[in-house]
Amino acid sequence: LRLKSKQEIISLLEEKGIAIGDVIYSCRRTKGRASDSDLFDITWNLNLAAVITKSKIKNLYFTSKQVNKWFLKLFPELRHYPQVVLYSPSAQSARSIVRLPEYVNWKLNNEN
């Protein structure tokens, strides 16, 4: 899908029943780098647990293992929700995917 505006993105998320949140309310980055390890002056989004428990959320998806760890440390009472750690959208993660056994197997069976 080509989404041309913020409103189109919001409409799609609402249509599909997808909510987006962040465990970090605010932070700063070392030299503008994107790695989770370069974050400092972190203020945690402690309202996230209330939003999740008051909603019809069924599954939680995380953009990195580190974010999943932070979430579980902050909100251990929400451990019972099914959780999936997605591949990070970073370039470093994209380069590492081709070495994963499940990717290699998939690639062998899907030459095109």
Protein Blocks (a to p, Z undefined) as FASTA:
>chain_A
ZZfbfklmmmmmmmnopacddfbfbdcdeehiabfklgghiacdfklmmmmmmmccfbdc
dfbfklmmmmmmmmmmlmmpccdddddfbfklmmmmmmpmklmmmmmmmmZZ
